[in-house]
Amino acid sequence: MITDFTKEHPDKTLWRFWIPMMFSVMFQQIYNIADSMIAGKFAGEDALAAVGASYPITIIFMAFAVGMNLGASVVVSRLFGAGDRKGVKCAVTTAFASSLGLAAVLTVFGYFFSSNMMEWIHTPQNIMADALVYLQHWEILKLHCIFYWDHLLVISSWT
């Protein structure tokens, strides 16, 4: 079912976008809290510090992915608004392929250069090993996460 949001009252449209986004932010915060609690309680203070130290790097990588995927959703939305169904199909296919390619590049780069990146942000030596383990495991999962995020952004832009 395709909904034309230009026919609805703006308040209703904004609420329809805001509520899912709010749930997304809440689930992300719950994940962060659980991650911190588990690392702090079961793995110790150094493990918790390692998770925190790797956070800036994960945010930079996610910013690349989110930026590309938001750009793709703009293209898809523009084509959809113009009624160009063939263009939408092409743009969505291109977005999926590009997202998968970006995820692969970021995953390989992040996995092999995580040590360098951790040194660039002056990670203390006592948590370096734990931070690298966390970051490299996160890099392996990133391939799936970025591709999934792209799927959500592109699909949400035209449903």
SVG drawing of the C-alpha trace seen along z (x, -y; Angstrom):
<svg xmlns="http://www.w3.org/2000/svg" viewBox="-5 -20 55 32">
<polyline fill="none" stroke="black" stroke-width="0.4" points="0.0,0.0 1.4,-3.4 0.4,-6.4 0.5,-10.0 1.6,-12.0 0.9,-15.3 -2.8,-14.6 -2.7,-14.3 -2.5,-17.0 1.2,-17.7 0.7,-16.8 -0.5,-13.4 2.4,-12.8 5.0,-14.0 3.6,-11.7 3.7,-8.7 7.4,-9.4 8.3,-10.4 6.9,-7.4 9.0,-4.7 12.1,-6.9 11.6,-7.4 11.3,-3.6 14.5,-3.2 16.3,-5.7 15.0,-4.0 16.1,-0.6 19.6,-2.0 19.8,-3.4 18.7,-0.2 21.3,1.6 24.0,-0.8 23.0,-0.6 22.9,3.3 26.3,3.3 27.8,1.1 26.2,3.1 27.4,6.4 30.9,5.2 31.2,3.4 29.7,6.2 31.0,9.3 34.2,8.3 35.4,5.5 36.3,1.8 38.9,2.2 36.4,3.9 33.9,1.1 36.6,-1.5 37.5,0.5 33.9,0.4 33.8,-3.4 37.2,-4.0 36.1,-2.3 32.8,-4.3 34.2,-7.3 35.5,-5.0 32.2,-3.1 30.3,-6.5 32.6,-7.6 32.0,-4.4 28.2,-4.6 28.2,-8.3 29.6,-7.2 27.0,-4.5 24.1,-6.7 25.2,-9.6 25.3,-7.4 22.0,-5.7 20.2,-8.9 21.5,-10.2 20.1,-7.1 16.7,-7.6 16.6,-11.2 17.1,-9.9 14.5,-7.2 12.0,-9.7 12.6,-12.2 12.0,-9.5 9.0,-8.2 7.5,-11.6 8.0,-12.1 6.1,-8.9 9.2,-7.3 8.6,-3.6 11.4,-2.4 13.8,-4.9 12.8,-3.9 13.5,-0.3 16.9,-1.2 17.8,-3.5 16.8,-1.0 18.9,1.7 21.8,-0.7 21.4,-1.7 21.5,2.0 24.6,2.7 26.3,-0.5 25.5,0.2 26.8,3.7 30.0,2.4 30.5,-0.3 29.9,2.2 32.5,4.5 35.1,1.7 34.4,0.3 34.5,3.8 37.9,4.7 39.4,1.3 38.1,1.2 39.2,4.8 42.8,4.3 43.3,0.7 41.5,0.8 44.9,0.8 46.0,-2.3 42.7,-4.1 42.8,-3.2 46.3,-4.7 45.2,-7.9 42.6,-8.5 45.3,-7.9 43.7,-4.8 45.5,-3.9 47.7,-0.8 46.0,1.0 42.7,1.2 44.1,1.4 43.9,5.2 40.3,5.3 39.3,2.3 40.8,4.0 38.9,7.3 35.6,5.3 36.2,3.2 37.2,6.1 34.2,8.1 32.0,5.0 33.7,4.7 32.6,8.2 29.0,7.5 29.0,4.2 28.6,5.8 25.2,7.0 24.2,3.9 25.0,1.4 23.2,3.4 20.2,3.8 20.2,0.0 20.2,-0.7 17.2,1.5 15.3,-0.3 16.1,-3.8 15.3,-3.1 12.1,-1.2 10.9,-3.7 11.5,-6.5 8.8,-5.2 6.3,-3.4"/>
</svg>
